Amino acid sequence: MGRAGVGVRHEGSLALACDLLPIYERVQAFVDSGMAKAPSILRDSVFARGQATPFLVDVHVRAIMMHVAWDELRARSNLKGKDERTLGPLGVASSTTR
């Protein structure tokens, strides 16, 4: 996997955390309502993971990273240079230090 693929994968996990955070309580309530039904490995594992404090912390931190760092980095890296090419974060950094 190249550098671009890694960036897309990490951005996806941050975006997923941002999408999950507002509906987290509803997802947990839905999973909890099905606990009285027949056993389900998927439902039981989602319930256990959702109740774990480290998972909650991870979701919160990733959502914060998306809003604070990733959006800023994306905005800076989408700037166009004199030749109308995308500069990227390193190009922006080198062009602002001159």
N, C-alpha and C positions, 0 to 999 in steps of 0.2 A: 504494500500500500504506500503510495507516495505521500508527500507532505500535504498536498491538497486533499487527499482522501482522509487523512487524519484530522484535518481541520474541519471538514464537513461532519465527520463522526462526532467530534467534540461539540460542535455547534448544535447538532441534533439532540444530544443529551441535555444541553442547556435549554434549548427551546422546549423540549418535553417537560422539563422541570417547571418552566414558566407556565406551561399549559396545565400541568397537573396541580400546581399550588392552589389556584382558586377553587377547584372542584374536589380537592382532596377529601374533605369531610363527607361529601356526597358519595364518592367512590367507596369509602370505608363503610358508610351506612348501608350501601347496596350490598357489599360483600358480607357484612354482618347479618343482614336480613336473610341471606341464603344459608347461613351456618346450620340452621335446624333441619335442612333438607339432607338428602343422601350425601355421603362423603364425596368430596371432589378434591383431588390433589392440587389442581390449579387454584381453586378458590381458597383452600386452606393455606397454601403457601403465600398467596397475595395478602390474605388477612394477617398472617404472622409477620410478613415483611413490612406491611403497612403500619403495624403496631410498634415496630422496633424504633427506638429513639435515633440510632445512627442513620436509618433511612430517612426519617423526618428531617434531620439536620442536613443530610446530603441534598435533599430536594430544596430546602431553603437556601443553602449556600449556592447551589447551581443557579437558582432563579435570581439571586442577587448578582452573581457573576455575569449573568446574561444582561441584566439591566445596567450594571455599573461598568463592566470592563468590555464585554464582547460587542455591545452596540457601539461604544466609543471607538473601539478598534476597527469595526466594520466601516463606520463613518469616515475614519481617517484613511483607511486603505482603499476606499472607493474614489478618492480624489484623483483628478486627471492632471497629468503633467502637460508640458508645453506641446508635446507631440500627440496629445489626446490619448495616451496610454494610461492605464491604471498604474499608479505609482506603487501601491502596496505600503505596508507599515514602514519598511526600511527605506524605501524611496522617499516617503514623506519626511522621515526623520533626517535623512541626509539633505533634503532640499530646504528644510527649515533652519538648519545649522549654518548655512552659507550666508 
